[in-house]
Amino acid sequence: MSTAPLGARDDIRTAPRALATEAVHAGRDDLARQGLHAPPIDLSTTYPSYDSRGEAARIDAFAATGTEPDGPPVYGRLGNPTVGRFETALARLEGTEAAVAFASGMAALSAVLLVRASMGLRHVVAVRPLYGCSDHLLTAGLLGSEVTWTDPAGIADALRPDTGLVLVESPANPTLAEVDLRAVAHACGSVPLLVDNTFATPVLQRPAEQGARLVLHSATKYLGGHGDVLAGVIACDEEFAGRLRQVRFATGGVLHPLAGYLLLRGLSTLPVRVRAASATAAELARRLAADPRVARVHYPRIGGAMVSFEIHGDPHEVIAGVRLITPAVSLGSVDTLIQHPASISHRIVDADDRQDAGVSDSLLRMSVGLEDVEDLWRDLDSALTRSGARGTARPATAHPHPSTDESPYGAEALPNSPARAATRSPSRAVITSVPSST
């Protein structure tokens, strides 16, 4: 029933490999021996077996532990070889023992909550801001969970005997607030820490190396990278992965094989895409910070391709005024997207809670893609003018891309490896804000 192909697991490696190399080869190591170059897409929903006794034994083993026994697949809801390749690759990039993929990021988070609830641990400690639907899932108690919202310094005091999970997102959606993951992991004690790493990706940080037991991705975003796949994934240890597989089997939140194929393909260019988009984002953040029409810019210390900014004018007019940039939800695609969180991604969060988390009505969130920085700036400049924001914009003249050493956000804004990211000085538990020059 093993969903990863023969030879695609970690035991075939003889030496550590750099992130860029892992991104290209993880999950594909067995292809050459099979005479293949591109990973195959296995669309089977069921698999024939003439050994019903052996089939029963393997199903019993899965039911007991959720582990993946050796042998051919059984049924698509238990696992799929194409999806297994993506899981193997993502676990290698995040530095965990395993990964379990789901039909969406919310399905992945729901599975984690269900695992903990099945153990009588329904209480969750969480730090705002989170993605709006994650916030809603916890606040509404739709899965029977109870949440205590706190700041990072209050995590230890918020823990209870029935606390099953601590949840943080860093950089956070949409303010890009960062937390000291090592300090948070220490405060959690024996309670598992789940870090939503969607914005950073393993290119910029690997939370498992800083003490997180669970790493969540909305794989729809940077891991897929092209706006054409919906998925979620949890990177974790094998014990927790087994429980997640059991929940996935029982609830049916499986990932389609074609999505697994697209995600594996997306991982191969992840480091290149993230670093290129991050360089453009850092430059746009610098220009926005110098623009008197912009009240404040939020850009994370670790870098990345996300920029949030608050303007003096009407943010809805900026949304209506862009022509090259796409006004749309989601993020992490090759093209640049912009949205108004208070109206869209965080509309479901109570207005007072939004404000307390720093999600103001004037805040815009931009996911920077791979377009030329000058074309993006011209579009932003025109949209800001349309918004009626006060002040006079500086001309959209050519500006060099910042190098890693010249970036105002530090030499480590664009790390070259997960190891470098892991040795970065800890971020303070505050929003990294760049006020505009007025």
Salt bridges, closest charged atoms under 4 A:
ASP10 OD1 - ARG13 NH2 3.78
ASP10 OD1 - ARG92 NH1 3.26
GLU22 OE2 - ARG13 NH1 2.28
GLU22 OE1 - ARG17 NH2 3.06
GLU22 OE1 - ARG92 NE 3.14
ASP29 OD1 - ARG17 NH2 3.21
ASP29 OD2 - ARG92 NH2 2.95
ASP30 OD1 - ARG85 NH1 2.81
GLU55 OE1 - ARG58 NH2 2.53
GLU68 OE1 - ARG9 NH2 3.16
GLU68 OE1 - ARG245 NH2 3.65
GLU87 OE2 - ARG248 NH1 2.95
GLU94 OE2 - HIS217 NE2 2.61
ASP135 OD2 - ARG128 NE 2.66
GLU146 OE2 - ARG160 NH1 2.99
ASP162 OD2 - ARG160 NH2 2.97
GLU209 OE2 - ARG206 NH2 2.57
ASP237 OD2 - ARG213 NE 2.64
GLU238 OE2 - ARG245 NH1 2.85
GLU239 OE1 - ARG213 NH2 3.82
GLU283 OE1 - ARG286 NH2 2.81
GLU283 OE2 - ARG287 NE 2.72
GLU283 OE2 - HIS399 ND1 3.99
ASP291 OD2 - ARG293 NH2 2.80
GLU310 OE2 - HIS298 NE2 2.71
GLU317 OE1 - ARG386 NE 3.28
ASP353 OD2 - ARG128 NH2 3.36
GLU374 OE2 - ARG287 NH2 2.75
ASP375 OD1 - ARG378 NH2 2.35
ASP381 OD1 - ARG293 NH2 2.77
GLU412 OE2 - ARG420 NE 3.84
GLU412 OE1 - ARG424 NE 3.82
